[in-house]
Amino acid sequence: MGRIFISAAHGGKEAGGIDPGSIAGGTTEAKEMIMLRDLIISELRARNFEVLAVPDDLSAQQTIAWINSRARQKDVALEIHADAASNPSVRGASIFYIANNDERRNHAELLLVGLLRRVPQLPNRGVKPDSATGLGRLAFCRQTSVASLLMQVGFLTSPDDRALLQTRRRDFALGIADGVASWSRTIDPGSAVETDSTYPVFSININGQLYPEKGILINGNAYIPIDLADRLRIDLSKAPNVRRVTYRRVVFLKAVELRDFHLSVVWDSTSQTLNLRSIAQIPLAQIDKIMSYGHASEVQLQLFLRNNNENAIVQFPDLPKLYREEATIEGVSHDIAFCQMCLETGFLHFGDDVKPEQNNFAGLGAIGGAPNAASFESARLGVRAHIQHLKAYASLEPLVQEIEDPRFRFVTRGIAPSIDQLSGRWSADLEYGNKIMAMLKRLYESAGLF
C-alpha cells in the first residue's frame, strides 16, 4: 500500500503570509482547507496509512515538484479546494481527473462517493476531466508523477455549503478519508511511476491510419513515442512541462498534452487504441481571430450548450441561431462569440450580478456609473450588443446595424484583433483569452471539427 500526499488549496506566499484564496462569509479558502486537510490526515493515520502533508507556503509548481521529488510506486496525491462563484446559490462537490484516463475517472468516483455518503446534503456536481476547466487543463492532474486528483469540496461562496463545511468538518474529513483509502488500495503496484516493469501497450491511430509503433500505459495515462511529435510537426520546446519518460531506450511523452497543439486526442477503451487527429476541418491559423468565420453549426452549438446545461435551450431556445445570424452580419466569428458567452454566463447559469432577464450574455457594463450591468429588451438585442462590442475591439470597420452596445464608443477600435488580446481589457483576468480558447477547443472537439 502506497503513501498519500495531501495538499490544501494554495497560491503560495503573499505579503504577510499564505495566499488566502477565495474569501467569503468572514473566512478564507486557505483557512478552511488547511483545517480540513489536517483532519483528513489524522483520520488516515489512525487507519495506518502513511500520509505526507504538502507545505502550505508552496506555489502550484513548487507543490508538484515537492510531490514528484518524493513520489514512490503506488503513492497517490490529492489536492482539496473550496470553489467560488458570483452566484451564492451555486453549490456542490466535484472532482477533476486528467482527461482521457478511465482509471483515474473511476478513482474520482470512489472519492466523491466516499464524501457524499458522509455528507448527503452536499449536492453532487460529478467527476470531470480537467479539460472541462477554465484553462482546459490542471497542472496538478497533468504534471504530478503519481495518480492525482483535484477535489472541490463545495463552494465557499454558498452559505449552505459553507455552513455544512464549518459545522460538519469531521464528516467531510471522514468521507474524504473513506474515498482516499479505497482509491489507494486500487493502485496497481506496477503502474504508479516509471520502473523497469513491463507496461501494457496499445495501438495508435493517426488520421485513420494505424501507426507501426505502440504506445504504453503508465499509471492509466497513454504515452506515445516522441517521434510522433516530430512527425506531426509539434514544437515541444514551447511546452517544457510535457512529461517524458524513457522506456526500453525509447522516449515517450504523455499523449494528452498534445491537445494544447490543436490535436484531437481520444482514447477508445474497447479497442485499446489512442486516436489522434491532426487534420482540422478549420483553418488553425485563423482560430483565434475575432473577425473571421465561425464553423460550428446551429445544432452543434445547441448540443454543446445543452451538454453543459440541460435547461439552457429551454430558457433561450434561439440563442445559437441568434449568435450565428448576428455574428455573420458584422463579420465576427460566431464560434468565438458563443464560447465567450458560455464562459461569461457559465453556460447560461448566470450569476448574482447579472440576471437572465437582462439578456446580457457577455457581462457588458452600463454607462454613467450605473450599479448594475447593462440590460437589453430581447435576447437578439443582447446578442447584437455582444457582437458589436467584440467588433469594436477587433476591427476598424463601421457597424452594419444600429448601435445597441452601450459602451461601443469607449473602446479603442481595433486594439484586440485576437482572443488573447482581450485579456486584461474585456476582463481583468490575464488568463481570460486562454479561457475562451480552451472553451473554443471544447466546442470543436465536441463537434468533431478537430
N, C-alpha and C positions, 0 to 999 in steps of 0.2 A: 504494500500500500504506500503510495507516494505522499509527499508533503503538500500542504495547501498554502498558497500565497494569498493574502487578502489586503487589498488596497482600498482605503476610503477615498471618496471624491476629493480630488486635489487640483490645485492650479499652481503649485509651487509656493515660493515665498513672495510676499509683497511687503511694502514698508510697514514695519511694526508686527510682522508675524505671518501666519499661514493665510493664503488666499481664502476668503470665506465662501467663495462660490455664490450660488443664488441666495438671496436674503428675502425672508417673508415671515410675517407673524412674530416678529421680535426674536427670530433665531436665524441661524445660517446653515447652509448645506454642510459645510465642513464640520461644524459642531455636532450636528445630528448624526452624520455618517461616522464620525470618529467614535461617538458613544455606542452606536450600533455595532460597528466593527469590533470594538473591544468585547462586547457581549457575545458576538458570534465566536470570536477566538476562544473565550473562556469555555463556551459550550463544547466546541470541537475538542479542545484539550481535555475536557472532562471525559470525552469519549475515546481518549487515547490517540487522537490524530496529532501529528506534528504540524504546527501552524507557524508561519512566518508573517509578521505584520510589516508591511512596507512603510518606511518612514514617511511622516506626513509633510515634510518640507521639500519633497522632490517634485520636479516638474513632470509632465506626462512622459517625455522621452527619458528622463532620468529614472522614472519608475520602471519603465520597460527594461532599461539597461540593468537596473538593480536586480530585477527578477531573472533576466536572462543570464546574468553572471553567476547566479546561484542555482539555476534550474537543473534538475536531475530527472532521470527516467521516471515516468508515472506521476510527476508533480502536476498540479492544476493551479490556475490563477483566477481570482475573482476580483472585480472592482465594483464597488457599490456607489451609487449616486442617488440623489433626490432630483427629480425633474422639476421644471418650472414652465409655466405658461401664462400668457396675459389674461386668459380666461380662468377665474378661480374654480369654475365648475369642472374643468378638465382634471381627471384623476386616474389612478390605477398604476399597477406594476407591469413592467415589461423587461425582457432580456434580449440583448443583442449578441449574435454569434457571427463568426466570419462567414461571408457569403459562399455558397456552393459547397458547404460542408454539412452533409446529412448527419454525420456522427455528432457534430457539435450542436446541431439543432436539437437532437434528442437529449443531449446533456442539458441544454437550456430548458427544455420542457420538464425534466426531472427537477431542476432547481425551482422553477416557477410553481410547479405543483406543490413542492415542499412548503413554500411560503404561503400559498393560498389555502392550504389545509389548516394551517395555524391561524391565519387571519382571513377568513372567508368574506369579511365585509369589504375587503380591498378588491376593486374591480380588476379584471384580468385584461390587460392590453396585449397580451400574447408575446410569443417569441418571434424575433425579426432578424433578417440578415443585416449586417452592418451597412450594406449598400443602400438600405432604406433610410439612413440617417441624413442629416442636412448636407454633409460634405460627401456622402456616398461611400464613406469608409470610416473605421475607427481604428486608430493606431494600436490601442490595447488589444483588440481582437486580431489585427493583422500581423503585428510585429513581435508579440510575445512568443517565445520559442516553445512553450508548453501549452496544453489545452487551456484556453482562456475564454471568459465570458464577461460581459459588462451588464450589470443589473441596475435598473431604475426601480427603486423600491416604492415609489409613489411620487406625488407632486407636492413639493414644499409649499407651493402657492395655493394648494387646495386646503381650505380649513378642515375638511373631513379627513383627508389623508394625513395632514399634519397632526391632528388630534389623535388619530389611530397610532401613528408612529411614536408620539410622546407618551401616550397612556398605555400602550401595549408593546413597548420596545422589546421586552423579553420574548413575547410571542413572535415578533419579527425575527429575532435572533435565532430562536428555536427552529422556526420554519426554514430559514436560510441554511442553518446548520444541517437540518434533515436533508435538504436538497444537495448541499455540497458533499455530504457524506456518501449519499447514493451515487453522485457523479464520480467522486474519487474512486469508488470501488469498481466502476465500469472501465477505467482506463486500462487499455491493453499494455502490458509491461514492455512490449516491443515497439510501441507506437508513439511515445511521447517526445523523444528527441533523437537527433542523429546518432546512430550507433553503427556497429558492424552487422546488425541484424539484416535479414532479408526482408525487404519491403514488398508489399503487394504491388503488382504492376497493372496498368490499364492502357487501353488504346487511345490514340489521339487522332481526331478527325479535323482537318483544316479545310474549310470551304468545300466540304463534301468529299474530300479525298483523304484516304487513310494514310497517316504518316508512318514510315517504316520503323521508327523508334518508339519505345514505350515510355510512359510516364510512371512515376512511383507515388504511392500514398504514404505520407508521413503525418502521423497524428490526425488522420482523417482529411488532410489537405492534399490537393493534387499538385505535384511538382512535375515540371516538364524540362527536357534538355534545353540548356541555354542557347544551343544552336538555333532553336526555333525563333528566338527573339531577333537574331540576325536575319534569318530568312524572311521574317515579317517586317524588316526594316525598323525595328524598335530600338531607339537610342536609350539604353539603360543608364547612361551617365547622368541623365536627368532624374533618375529615381534611385538614389543611393541607399534607400531603406528597403528596397526589394530584397526579400530574404532568399539567400542562396545556400545550397548545401552541396557537398561533394560526396558522391556515392559510386563506388567501384570506378573511380578515376574519371567520372563524368560530372560536370557541374550542372545542377538542376536549380530552377527558380520556382517560386510559388506562383502558380498559374493565375490565381485571382487578381494578382497585382497588374496583370495586363489589361484589365478593364480601364485603367487610367490612360491607356493609349488608344481609346476608341475601338477596342477589340471586344467582341462578344465572347463570353466565357460561360459555357453551360455544361453542367455535369449530368450525365444520364446514368443513374444508378442501376437501371435494369441491365444495360449492356456493358456497364463499367467502362464508359467511353467519355472522354472530355472533348466537347465540340467547340472548336474555335472558328470564328468567322471574322475575317478581316476585310471582306469586300462589302463596303457600306452602300446602301441604296441612296445615300445622301452625300453631297459634296462636303467632305470633312473640313476643307479649307474655309468654308463659309459657316460652319456650325455655330460659331459664337457671334456672328454678325447680326445685329438687331434689324438692320434694313436688308432683309433677304426674304426668300420664300419659305413658307412652312411646308412640311412633308407629311405630317400626321393627318389622317382623315378624320371626319367628324365622329365616326364610330370608334376609332382608336382613341380619340380624346375622351369620349364618353366612358369607354371601358376603363381607361386609366383613372379617371375621376371616381368612378363607381367602385373600383377595386380598392380604393383608399378611403372612401366614404360612401357607403351604400345609400345614404339618404341625399347625397348631393344633387343627383339628377332629378330627384323628386322636387326639391326646392327650386332648382334652377334648370329646368329641362332643356332650355335652348342655349345654354352658355357655350358649349363647344361650337355650335353653329355661329353664334354671335362673334366669337373670337376669330373664327375663320373669315367671316364676311368683313368685319371692321378692320382687321389687320391687312387684308388684301387691298382694301380701298386706299390705305395710306402707305402700302409697300413695306409693312413691318412683318417680321416672321411671327405667324400666329403660334408656332411651337414655343418660341421663347416667351411670348406674352402669356400664353396659357400656363406654362410652367412657373412663371413668376407669380401668377395668380394663385397657383397651388401652394407655393411657398408662403406668400403673404397671408393667405387665409387659412392655412393648414388644411388644404383640400375642402374648403368651404365650411370648416368648423367655426371659423372666425374667432374672435377673442372678446374680451370685456370692453375694449376701446372702440371696436367697430362692430356694428350690428348688421345682420343680413339685410334688413330693410333699407340700409343706407346705399345698397348697390355699389359699394366701394370695394373693388376687388384687388386693389393694389396699394392700399394704405395711403391714398392721396390725402394730403393735408388741405385744410380750408385756408382762406386768406383773411387778413385783418385780425389776426390773433385769436380767432375763434377756438374755443377749448376742445371742440370735437372735430373728428376727421370729416372730410367732405361727404356730402350726400347727393344722390342722383335720383331722378324721378323713376327711372326704369333700369333694368339690367342692361339693356342695349346702350343707354347713355353712359352707364358706369363703365362698360367695356370700352366705349368710344373714348372716354376721358383717359382711361389707362393707355390705350394705343397712342393717343395724341401725346401723352407725357413721354412715352418711350421715343416717339419720333422727335420730340423736342431735344432729347439728349443725343440721339443718334444721327440726325440729319439736319441739313440747312434748307431742305426743300419746304415750301409752304404746305399748310394743311389742305386737304381736299374738301373736308367738311367743316361746318361751323364749329367754332371752338366750344368744347364742353369742359376741358381741363382747366380748373380754376388757377392752376399755377404754371400754365404753359409759358407765360411771358417772363417768368422769373428764371427760367432755365437758360444757360448759355448754350445756344444752339450748336449741335454737332460735337459737343465736348466728350461724348461717350459712345462711339460707334459700335463698340463690342461689349459683351456681357461683363467682362471683368472690370471695365471702367465705370460700372455702376456702383462698385464697392466704395463706401465712404461718401457717396453722393446721394444715391437714392436712399441708401440706408447707411447708418454709421458703422455697421458691421463690415470690417475689412475682408471678411470671407463671403460677403453677400453674393458676389459674382460666381464664386466657386459653388455656392449652394444652388444657384439657378442652373449652373452647368450640370451639377450632379442630378438635379431633377430632370433636366433635359435628357440625360443618358438613360435614366429610369424609363422615361416615356418611350424613347426609341427602342430600348431593349424589349419593353412590354409589347410594342407594336411590331417587333421583328424587323425594324429598319436598319439596325446594325447589331 
